[in-house]
Every structure is written in C-alpha cells, then in structure tokens.
Amino acid sequence: MNLNKDMENTNEDADIAVYDLKDFLVKNDAQLEEGQTFDSIIEERAKPTVERRKLEAKTLILNAVKYMEEFDYKMNEVCNAIVSFFKDLATKIDANKEKLKQTEIGFQVALAQCGDHHDELASNQEDELS
C-alpha cells in the first residue's frame, strides 16, 4: 500500500531531522547546562514530539483508510440499489408492454365483433325492409 510506504518514509524523515538537529547543536558548540547532554535534550524535548506526530500520522492514515472502506461499502450499496431499481423498472415496463399488447388485441377483437354485429343488424334490417 502506497500510503503505508509514505508514512514509513515520513517517519524516517522525522528521525533524520532529529539527528540533523543534534548534529547542528554539536557542530555549533551549543552551550549546555551542567548535567545535560545533547542526547538527554533530544530525548526529553524532541523525541516525544516526533513520536506524538508519528502516532498522529498513523491515526490519520488509519482513519482515512477506514473512511475509504466505509465509503466504498456505501457506494457499493447505492450502486446495487440503482441496478436493482432499473432491473425492476425494466421488468415492469416489459410486463406493461405485454399487457398493452393484449389490450390492443382485445380491442381489435372487440372492434371486429362490433363490426360483425353491426353488419348483422344492418343485414337483418335490409331483409325486413325488402
């Protein structure tokens, strides 16, 4: 995972920066109080901040990954719901097409029967008039 590798690189950069700080202090003959060493100053003041920042970065990355997993899950649910909706819609459209086709056939049959009945009435009326 690239995110994990980036975090490792950033942690390594932070450790290098602490080393560079110590190196800077040593090379510039920083004045120390009695009983203090560069190592003790780094351990007391710099290391806790660096470690806290590393932990914060790890927490942020874990939260980002968790968010992306939740987002992916929810988007999957949404996509499935949309696909299901369109599938149901298509099924209903097909059923209604078939129903409309049957209605049209029934209408044509009823129209033909009405025409036959009309012809029969007209024929009977002609016979009565003749």
Long-range contacts (C-beta under 8 A, 24 or more apart in sequence): 3-61, 3-64, 3-65, 4-61, 7-57, 7-58, 7-61, 10-57, 11-54, 11-57, 14-50, 14-53, 14-54, 15-50, 17-50, 18-42, 18-46, 18-47, 18-50, 21-46
